[in-house]
């Protein structure tokens, strides 16, 4: 008693105190994500007898583990020794406190269709269930994503000169789209196409499954936007198509539902929208791969008209790739690409001229002259109109305006093409005959020719010959607005007259 009292009165010196026993956290399960018995779907994947055995085993394991974690030594049970080398993994019998015969392993998961194991299906999918067996027709794709009003922008006529906005030749809102296109009312046609897609004109919107009508109206919308100098809006609206090569746009026969003209235009607009011209090059190559496939199919069927169609489309894609490379300032790549293109014996004059213009843009006049071959058996000047036009353009590129003027005058005697007249007027300007060139271009306008190139060159001559060019430009807008509408486009913008 004295020792105890003295020990309670006097504090002890440097002596180890007994640490309190802390409760330990129960050991977590070490099972991985592939152990099916512990997943929420185990009740669907395991038989009832196996589930009951697993529950008994889990409860027995939890109770024994709880006894092993009691601190203080009372009721503590020693762990069973692990047999075998300590470097080897623990055996399943030693890992689980339950008897080996009381735990039954779940059946392994198999990805093969053999066996009556149950399956869980979240979507029918083509060919994934009994209801949609092989050979079942594919449901028509839903094009409602192109019918949303928020896709299309409002077209404000702020860049249209007043003589066109106030003209009595403006079409009514009830004019059909084909009539608008035939008379050159491209702005009105773009508005009508958007209203037809969204049902804003009082008529119901197209059926989301009618892909032919929807894509046709969408093409009219984008094409008309580019024709009225609203390409910036077209680059925003074309994003609604997303991936042009997606399986969504492929039908059961493997053909793309998007018309070829719309795909060509969409590739160009999407490249501008994402500011990535390389995207256009890759997309054109994808289209070329498809064109070769369709060309082989047409050859196998001995369809000459189909073969000619796909051959022309393939040649057109080759020229378009070269044009994109020029816009990317990859002139070396453009030259190598144009050189690698095969010469088509029966190529159209349009494609030959397109190649020649690209060579002229690159500065190779000799290669441009070689794009058009002379007619067989011809001696002296060729009767081929395309060749004569190309030689005149090459003379202009070389600075030989007097020789080019003589060729344009000879061509004007056999053709009244607007392009011939415009180039003739430009040559008159460069040889110092400005007044004659201005009178020539004004005569073309009086005859109903109103292309952007003609109006731009004429307004440039107004700026060169007088200080009151704006008055002449306004008078020119009134003159053009008074002309009868044509399919080449009636309504103009301020940029056409340099206002």
Backbone torsions as a table, in degrees:
resi	resn	phi	psi	omega
1	UNK	NA	-40.8	180.0
2	UNK	-64.3	-39.7	178.9
3	UNK	-65.6	-37.8	-179.9
4	UNK	-68.5	-40.7	179.7
5	UNK	-67.9	-40.1	178.4
6	UNK	-66.3	-36.9	177.5
7	UNK	-67.3	-31.2	178.3
8	UNK	-76.4	-27.1	-179.0
9	UNK	-82.6	-38.0	-176.9
10	UNK	-102.2	130.1	178.1
11	UNK	-72.0	148.8	-179.5
12	UNK	-78.3	156.1	179.1
13	UNK	-82.0	-147.1	-179.8
14	UNK	-68.0	97.8	-177.7
15	UNK	-140.2	139.5	-179.9
16	UNK	-69.5	128.7	176.2
17	UNK	-95.3	151.2	-178.8
18	UNK	-77.4	123.6	-178.7
19	UNK	-76.9	146.0	178.5
20	UNK	-71.5	146.8	-179.4
21	UNK	-85.3	122.1	-179.6
22	UNK	-94.1	144.7	176.7
23	UNK	-71.4	131.6	-179.2
24	UNK	-91.2	152.4	179.6
25	UNK	-78.0	134.7	179.5
26	UNK	-60.2	143.5	-178.5
27	UNK	-66.3	133.0	-179.6
28	UNK	-78.5	160.3	178.7
29	UNK	-69.7	141.3	-179.7
30	UNK	-102.9	15.8	-179.2
31	UNK	-77.4	143.6	-178.0
32	UNK	-89.7	179.6	-178.2
33	UNK	-69.4	-13.3	179.9
34	UNK	-90.0	-4.4	176.6
35	UNK	-76.8	104.9	-172.2
36	UNK	-69.5	-25.8	-175.7
37	UNK	-64.7	-22.4	-177.5
38	UNK	-102.6	1.9	-178.7
39	UNK	-84.3	156.1	178.2
40	UNK	-62.4	-20.8	-179.3
41	UNK	-92.3	11.5	-177.0
42	UNK	-65.7	-32.6	179.5
43	UNK	-66.0	-19.5	178.9
44	UNK	-94.0	-22.7	-173.0
45	UNK	-101.7	-19.9	-176.3
46	UNK	-109.1	150.7	176.6
47	UNK	-71.4	159.1	-176.1
48	UNK	-59.9	-39.3	-177.6
49	UNK	-64.0	-38.5	178.8
50	UNK	-68.3	-39.2	178.6
51	UNK	-62.3	-42.9	-179.7
52	UNK	-64.5	-42.2	178.5
53	UNK	-63.1	-40.0	179.4
54	UNK	-65.9	-38.8	179.5
55	UNK	-65.6	-41.7	177.8
56	UNK	-64.2	-42.7	180.0
57	UNK	-63.7	-41.1	-179.2
58	UNK	-66.3	-41.2	178.5
59	UNK	-66.4	-41.5	177.9
60	UNK	-64.0	-38.7	179.5
61	UNK	-67.0	-41.6	179.8
62	UNK	-66.3	-39.6	-179.7
63	UNK	-66.6	-43.6	-179.9
64	UNK	-67.2	-36.9	178.7
65	UNK	-67.6	-34.5	177.7
66	UNK	-64.6	-40.3	177.8
67	UNK	-66.1	-33.3	-179.5
68	UNK	-73.1	-18.8	-176.2
69	UNK	-98.8	2.4	-179.4
70	UNK	-71.2	123.9	-179.0
71	UNK	-78.6	165.4	174.1
72	UNK	94.6	-13.8	175.6
73	UNK	92.3	-13.1	-179.3
74	UNK	-81.0	128.3	179.4
75	UNK	72.8	9.0	-178.6
76	UNK	-77.8	133.9	179.2
77	UNK	-110.7	133.7	179.8
78	UNK	-71.2	147.6	178.4
79	UNK	-75.3	151.0	178.9
80	UNK	-70.6	137.5	179.9
81	UNK	-65.3	144.8	179.8
82	UNK	-87.7	123.4	-179.2
83	UNK	-84.0	153.1	177.1
84	UNK	94.7	-179.1	-177.9
85	UNK	-71.1	142.7	178.3
86	UNK	-67.3	-14.8	-179.9
87	UNK	-83.8	-12.6	-178.5
88	UNK	-91.5	152.8	178.0
89	UNK	-66.7	150.5	-179.1
90	UNK	-66.8	137.6	-179.4
91	UNK	-73.5	156.3	-179.9
92	UNK	-61.0	-34.4	-179.4
93	UNK	-67.3	-37.2	179.2
94	UNK	-77.4	-28.0	-179.3
95	UNK	-72.6	-34.6	-177.1
96	UNK	-104.4	129.8	178.6
97	UNK	-72.3	-14.7	-179.4
98	UNK	-76.5	155.4	177.8
99	UNK	-61.9	147.6	-177.8
100	UNK	-59.4	-33.7	-175.6
101	UNK	-79.3	-12.9	-177.8
102	UNK	-88.8	-10.8	179.0
103	UNK	-109.8	125.8	-178.7
104	UNK	-111.0	127.4	-177.9
105	UNK	-71.0	141.1	178.0
106	UNK	-69.7	153.2	179.4
107	UNK	-64.6	142.4	-179.4
108	UNK	-68.1	147.4	177.3
109	UNK	-79.8	134.1	-178.7
110	UNK	-124.7	139.1	177.8
111	UNK	-91.9	-4.1	-179.9
112	UNK	-81.2	148.0	-177.9
113	UNK	-72.6	-9.8	-177.2
114	UNK	-71.7	148.5	176.9
115	UNK	99.5	148.7	-177.0
116	UNK	-90.3	24.7	-178.5
117	UNK	-65.1	142.8	-177.1
118	UNK	-69.2	151.9	178.6
119	UNK	-128.0	149.9	176.8
120	UNK	-111.5	124.3	-177.6
121	UNK	-114.5	126.7	179.3
122	UNK	-97.1	-21.7	177.0
123	UNK	-147.4	141.6	-176.6
124	UNK	-60.1	-49.6	178.3
125	UNK	64.3	155.8	179.3
126	UNK	-71.4	118.9	175.1
127	UNK	77.2	15.1	-178.1
128	UNK	-102.0	-2.9	-180.0
129	UNK	-144.7	175.3	-178.4
130	UNK	-71.9	-31.9	-178.1
131	UNK	-69.9	-29.7	-179.8
132	UNK	-117.8	65.4	-177.8
133	UNK	-72.1	-178.4	-178.6
134	UNK	-64.0	140.9	-179.6
135	UNK	88.9	-3.2	178.8
136	UNK	-70.4	139.5	-178.1
137	UNK	-66.4	140.0	179.0
138	UNK	-75.3	135.5	179.2
139	UNK	-65.3	144.9	-178.7
140	UNK	-63.8	141.4	-179.8
141	UNK	-66.9	150.4	-178.1
142	UNK	-98.3	115.5	-179.1
143	UNK	-101.2	29.9	179.7
144	UNK	-67.3	-16.3	178.9
145	UNK	-69.7	-15.3	175.9
146	UNK	-96.1	1.2	-178.7
147	UNK	-105.0	5.3	-178.7
148	UNK	-78.2	130.9	-178.6
149	UNK	-65.9	-24.2	-176.3
150	UNK	-71.5	-10.0	179.3
151	UNK	-73.1	-38.3	-167.3
152	UNK	-96.3	138.8	-177.4
153	UNK	-95.5	157.0	177.4
154	UNK	-81.3	136.8	-179.5
155	UNK	-98.4	104.0	178.0
156	UNK	-88.8	128.7	-177.2
157	UNK	-81.4	44.7	-178.2
158	UNK	-76.4	-27.3	-179.0
159	UNK	-94.8	13.9	177.9
160	UNK	-100.6	129.6	179.2
161	UNK	-60.6	148.8	-178.8
162	UNK	-55.9	-36.6	179.7
163	UNK	-59.5	-27.9	178.0
164	UNK	-82.5	-37.9	-178.9
165	UNK	-67.6	-33.9	-175.6
166	UNK	-97.6	9.7	-176.4
167	UNK	-78.5	148.1	176.4
168	UNK	-75.0	-8.0	179.5
169	UNK	-84.8	0.5	176.1
170	UNK	-64.7	133.5	-175.7
171	UNK	-75.3	160.8	176.8
172	UNK	-82.0	165.3	-177.6
173	UNK	-69.9	-19.1	-178.5
174	UNK	-92.4	4.7	-179.0
175	UNK	-70.8	130.9	178.9
176	UNK	-63.2	154.4	-177.9
177	UNK	-62.9	-42.3	177.9
178	UNK	-58.7	-36.9	178.0
179	UNK	-68.9	-35.7	178.0
180	UNK	-64.7	-41.4	179.2
181	UNK	-68.5	-37.4	-178.5
182	UNK	-68.0	-27.3	-178.6
183	UNK	-102.3	7.3	174.2
184	UNK	77.6	19.3	177.1
185	UNK	-89.5	75.2	-172.6
186	UNK	-73.2	-34.1	177.9
187	UNK	-66.5	-45.3	177.8
188	UNK	-63.9	-35.7	178.1
189	UNK	-66.9	-38.1	177.2
190	UNK	-64.3	-41.0	177.8
191	UNK	-66.2	-42.8	-179.4
192	UNK	-65.6	-36.8	178.7
193	UNK	-65.0	-42.0	177.9
194	UNK	-65.9	-39.3	178.1
195	UNK	-66.7	-37.0	178.3
196	UNK	-67.8	-34.6	179.7
197	UNK	-72.0	-35.0	-176.6
198	UNK	-98.4	-6.8	-178.8
199	UNK	74.5	25.0	-177.7
200	UNK	-84.7	-8.2	-178.5
201	UNK	-94.5	15.9	179.9
202	UNK	94.1	-25.3	177.6
203	UNK	-85.6	151.6	179.4
204	UNK	-66.0	150.1	177.9
205	UNK	-67.0	156.3	179.7
206	UNK	-62.7	158.3	174.8
207	UNK	-64.8	129.7	-179.6
208	UNK	-56.0	-21.6	179.2
209	UNK	-87.7	-8.6	-179.6
210	UNK	-85.2	78.9	-174.3
211	UNK	-69.0	-31.4	-177.9
212	UNK	-63.3	-46.2	-179.9
213	UNK	-68.5	-43.3	-177.0
214	UNK	-64.4	-46.9	-178.8
215	UNK	-69.2	-32.1	176.6
216	UNK	-65.7	-45.1	177.6
217	UNK	-65.5	-36.9	179.8
218	UNK	-66.3	-37.0	177.0
219	UNK	-66.8	-41.5	177.1
220	UNK	-60.0	-41.5	-179.5
221	UNK	-61.7	-51.0	-177.0
222	UNK	-67.3	-41.9	-178.7
223	UNK	-64.6	-41.5	179.8
224	UNK	-68.4	-33.8	177.0
225	UNK	-63.4	-39.7	177.7
226	UNK	-69.0	-30.3	-178.9
227	UNK	-76.0	-23.8	-179.6
228	UNK	-101.9	20.5	176.9
229	UNK	64.0	37.0	175.5
230	UNK	-118.6	43.8	-178.7
231	UNK	-63.7	-31.0	179.6
232	UNK	-60.8	-38.7	177.1
233	UNK	-71.5	-37.0	179.2
234	UNK	-63.9	-36.5	179.2
235	UNK	-66.9	-24.6	176.8
236	UNK	-82.3	-39.4	-176.7
237	UNK	-75.5	-25.8	-178.3
238	UNK	-70.4	-16.4	179.8
239	UNK	-63.4	-20.1	179.9
240	UNK	-64.1	-23.7	178.4
241	UNK	-73.7	-26.2	-178.0
242	UNK	57.9	-131.7	-176.0
243	UNK	-77.7	119.3	-177.9
244	UNK	-73.1	-21.8	-178.2
245	UNK	-101.1	14.0	-179.9
246	UNK	-66.7	152.4	179.5
247	UNK	-64.2	-18.0	177.6
248	UNK	-60.8	-33.6	-177.2
249	UNK	-92.3	5.4	-178.3
250	UNK	-101.7	130.7	-179.5
251	UNK	-86.5	-173.4	-175.7
252	UNK	-67.9	-24.7	-179.8
253	UNK	-86.9	-1.9	-179.5
254	UNK	90.1	3.2	179.1
255	UNK	-92.8	148.1	-180.0
256	UNK	-78.7	135.9	-178.8
257	UNK	-75.8	-20.0	-178.8
258	UNK	-76.6	130.6	178.5
259	UNK	-59.7	150.9	-175.7
260	UNK	-61.1	-40.8	-179.1
261	UNK	-63.5	-38.8	178.6
262	UNK	-68.3	-37.0	178.5
263	UNK	-65.7	-41.1	178.2
264	UNK	-62.5	-45.6	-179.6
265	UNK	-68.0	-39.6	-178.7
266	UNK	-66.4	-35.9	177.5
267	UNK	-61.0	-44.2	179.7
268	UNK	-64.5	-46.0	-176.9
269	UNK	-69.3	-38.2	178.7
270	UNK	-66.2	-36.0	176.8
271	UNK	-63.6	-39.9	177.0
272	UNK	-68.3	-38.6	-177.5
273	UNK	-63.9	-42.0	-179.1
274	UNK	-91.7	4.6	179.3
275	UNK	52.3	43.5	-178.5
276	UNK	-140.4	96.8	180.0
277	UNK	-70.7	-23.1	176.7
278	UNK	-63.7	-28.1	176.6
279	UNK	-61.9	-39.0	178.9
280	UNK	-66.4	-39.9	179.3
281	UNK	-61.4	-46.6	-180.0
282	UNK	-64.8	-39.2	-180.0
283	UNK	-67.8	-37.5	177.0
284	UNK	-65.2	-36.4	177.1
285	UNK	-67.5	-36.1	175.0
286	UNK	-62.5	-42.1	177.7
287	UNK	-66.8	-35.7	177.8
288	UNK	-65.6	-37.2	177.0
289	UNK	-62.7	-41.6	177.1
290	UNK	-67.3	-37.7	179.3
291	UNK	-63.6	-39.1	177.2
292	UNK	-64.5	-37.8	178.9
293	UNK	-65.0	-45.2	179.0
294	UNK	-66.7	-33.1	177.8
295	UNK	-66.3	-39.1	177.3
296	UNK	-66.8	-38.2	178.0
297	UNK	-65.2	-41.2	178.5
298	UNK	-65.7	-36.5	177.8
299	UNK	-66.8	-36.8	178.6
300	UNK	-67.0	-30.6	179.6
301	UNK	-90.8	-1.2	-179.4
302	UNK	58.0	39.8	178.6
303	UNK	-98.0	98.4	-174.7
304	UNK	-67.8	-38.9	179.6
305	UNK	-65.1	-39.9	177.8
306	UNK	-67.5	-38.1	177.4
307	UNK	-62.4	-43.5	-180.0
308	UNK	-65.0	-37.8	179.5
309	UNK	-62.0	-49.4	-176.8
310	UNK	-73.4	-27.4	175.6
311	UNK	-67.7	-40.9	177.2
312	UNK	-66.1	-39.3	178.1
313	UNK	-65.5	-36.8	178.8
314	UNK	-67.2	-41.6	176.6
315	UNK	-64.6	-38.6	178.6
316	UNK	-63.0	-39.6	178.8
317	UNK	-64.5	-37.4	178.0
318	UNK	-61.9	-41.2	178.1
319	UNK	-68.8	-37.1	179.4
320	UNK	-65.0	-38.6	177.0
321	UNK	-62.0	-43.0	178.1
322	UNK	-62.7	-38.5	177.2
323	UNK	-63.2	-40.2	178.0
324	UNK	-65.8	-39.4	178.2
325	UNK	-63.3	-36.4	176.3
326	UNK	-65.2	-42.0	178.5
327	UNK	-65.6	-27.5	176.7
328	UNK	-81.4	2.1	-176.3
329	UNK	62.7	21.7	174.3
330	UNK	-93.7	72.1	-174.5
331	UNK	-68.3	-35.6	178.2
332	UNK	-64.6	-43.5	177.3
333	UNK	-64.6	-36.4	178.1
334	UNK	-65.6	-39.9	179.0
335	UNK	-65.1	-45.3	179.7
336	UNK	-63.9	-37.7	179.7
337	UNK	-67.7	-45.1	179.1
338	UNK	-63.5	-35.1	178.9
339	UNK	-67.5	-33.1	-177.7
340	UNK	-77.6	-15.4	-179.4
341	UNK	-69.9	136.2	-180.0
342	UNK	-77.4	141.2	176.9
343	UNK	-78.2	125.6	179.4
344	UNK	-93.0	124.7	-178.4
345	UNK	-64.8	-36.6	-178.8
346	UNK	-107.0	30.6	178.6
347	UNK	-67.3	149.0	-179.3
348	UNK	-74.2	157.9	178.4
349	UNK	-63.7	-28.9	178.9
350	UNK	-64.6	-43.2	179.9
351	UNK	-69.6	-38.4	177.1
352	UNK	-62.7	-40.7	178.8
353	UNK	-68.1	-36.4	179.0
354	UNK	-63.4	-42.5	176.9
355	UNK	-64.2	-41.6	-178.8
356	UNK	-63.7	-40.8	179.6
357	UNK	-65.8	-34.9	176.6
358	UNK	-66.1	-41.3	177.5
359	UNK	-64.4	-38.4	176.6
360	UNK	-64.7	-37.5	177.3
361	UNK	-65.1	-32.0	178.5
362	UNK	-82.4	-9.9	177.1
363	UNK	91.0	10.7	-179.6
364	UNK	-103.7	91.2	-177.4
365	UNK	-70.4	-35.7	179.3
366	UNK	-62.4	-42.8	177.5
367	UNK	-66.2	-33.9	178.3
368	UNK	-66.2	-40.9	178.3
369	UNK	-64.6	-31.0	-178.9
370	UNK	-78.7	-4.6	-179.4
371	UNK	-72.2	-26.2	-178.9
372	UNK	-112.9	118.4	-179.1
373	UNK	-87.0	141.3	178.3
374	UNK	-67.6	156.5	-179.4
375	UNK	-66.3	146.3	-178.2
376	UNK	-66.2	134.5	177.7
377	UNK	77.4	7.3	-179.0
378	UNK	-87.1	142.9	177.9
379	UNK	-125.9	133.7	-177.7
380	UNK	79.2	-149.1	-178.0
381	UNK	-62.9	137.1	-178.5
382	UNK	-83.1	150.3	176.5
383	UNK	-87.1	-2.3	179.6
384	UNK	-72.6	117.7	-176.8
385	UNK	-63.3	-39.4	-179.1
386	UNK	-62.8	-41.8	180.0
387	UNK	-65.2	-41.2	-179.6
388	UNK	-66.4	-39.7	177.5
389	UNK	-65.0	-41.0	-179.3
390	UNK	-65.0	-40.5	178.7
391	UNK	-64.3	-36.9	177.7
392	UNK	-66.6	-39.8	177.5
393	UNK	-65.9	-37.6	178.9
394	UNK	-66.8	-36.0	176.1
395	UNK	-65.2	-37.5	176.3
396	UNK	-66.2	-38.1	178.3
397	UNK	-66.1	-31.2	177.5
398	UNK	-83.4	-1.5	-179.3
399	UNK	83.1	12.0	-179.9
400	UNK	-93.5	72.8	-172.8
401	UNK	-73.0	-30.7	178.7
402	UNK	-67.0	-44.8	177.5
403	UNK	-65.6	-39.9	178.6
404	UNK	-65.0	-37.7	179.5
405	UNK	-63.0	-40.5	178.2
406	UNK	-62.4	-39.9	179.9
407	UNK	-68.6	-38.5	179.0
408	UNK	-67.1	-36.0	177.8
409	UNK	-66.5	-38.3	176.0
410	UNK	-65.6	-39.1	179.5
411	UNK	-69.3	-32.8	-179.5
412	UNK	-67.4	-19.2	178.0
413	UNK	-76.2	-23.0	-177.7
414	UNK	-110.0	-8.9	-178.9
415	UNK	-152.0	141.5	176.8
416	UNK	-104.0	30.9	-179.4
417	UNK	-62.4	138.5	-178.2
418	UNK	-63.2	-36.9	-179.0
419	UNK	-62.3	-38.2	178.3
420	UNK	-65.2	-43.2	180.0
421	UNK	-65.8	-40.0	-179.7
422	UNK	-65.3	-45.3	179.3
423	UNK	-66.3	-32.7	175.7
424	UNK	-64.7	-42.2	177.2
425	UNK	-64.9	-37.3	178.2
426	UNK	-66.1	-39.9	177.7
427	UNK	-64.9	-37.1	175.5
428	UNK	-62.2	-36.8	176.9
429	UNK	-63.2	-43.5	-175.4
430	UNK	-75.2	-21.0	177.2
431	UNK	-93.1	7.2	175.3
432	UNK	91.7	11.0	-180.0
433	UNK	-108.1	65.2	-173.3
434	UNK	-64.1	-45.1	-177.0
435	UNK	-62.7	-40.5	178.0
436	UNK	-64.5	-40.0	178.2
437	UNK	-64.8	-38.9	178.6
438	UNK	-66.5	-42.9	179.1
439	UNK	-64.1	-35.8	179.2
440	UNK	-65.3	-44.3	-178.9
441	UNK	-70.0	-35.9	176.5
442	UNK	-65.7	-34.3	175.8
443	UNK	-65.0	-36.0	176.0
444	UNK	-64.4	-38.5	178.1
445	UNK	-66.7	-40.7	179.4
446	UNK	-63.4	-27.7	179.3
447	UNK	-84.1	1.2	176.4
448	UNK	101.8	8.0	178.7
449	UNK	-89.9	125.8	-174.6
450	UNK	-141.4	40.9	179.4
451	UNK	-71.2	162.6	179.5
452	UNK	-62.8	-39.5	-179.7
453	UNK	-64.2	-42.2	179.9
454	UNK	-64.4	-49.0	-177.7
455	UNK	-65.6	-37.8	-179.4
456	UNK	-65.8	-43.9	179.1
457	UNK	-67.6	-37.3	179.9
458	UNK	-67.4	-43.5	177.7
459	UNK	-66.2	-31.1	174.5
460	UNK	-64.4	-40.4	176.5
461	UNK	-65.8	-34.0	175.2
462	UNK	-61.1	-41.0	-179.7
463	UNK	-66.9	-29.1	-177.3
464	UNK	-83.9	-27.1	-172.4
465	UNK	-101.1	-11.8	-178.1
466	UNK	-155.2	159.5	177.1
467	UNK	-89.6	-15.8	177.9
468	UNK	-97.6	47.2	-177.4
469	UNK	-67.1	-30.6	-178.2
470	UNK	-64.3	-37.8	177.8
471	UNK	-63.3	-40.5	177.7
472	UNK	-67.3	-35.0	178.7
473	UNK	-67.1	-41.3	178.5
474	UNK	-64.9	-40.7	177.0
475	UNK	-63.9	-33.8	178.0
476	UNK	-67.8	-37.7	177.3
477	UNK	-63.4	-39.5	179.2
478	UNK	-66.7	-37.8	179.8
479	UNK	-66.7	-42.9	-179.3
480	UNK	-69.0	-38.1	179.6
481	UNK	-65.7	-25.2	-179.8
482	UNK	-82.0	-9.0	179.9
483	UNK	-73.9	158.7	178.0
484	UNK	-74.6	140.6	-180.0
485	UNK	-64.1	142.3	176.3
486	UNK	-131.1	171.4	-178.9
487	UNK	-71.3	-10.9	179.0
488	UNK	-81.6	-5.2	178.4
489	UNK	112.6	125.0	-178.5
490	UNK	-102.4	-52.7	-176.6
491	UNK	-74.9	133.7	-178.9
492	UNK	-115.3	171.9	178.8
493	UNK	-115.0	170.4	178.8
494	UNK	-62.9	-29.9	-179.2
495	UNK	-67.7	-27.5	178.6
496	UNK	-64.5	-30.6	-178.7
497	UNK	-105.5	9.9	-179.8
498	UNK	54.8	41.5	178.2
499	UNK	-93.5	NA	NA
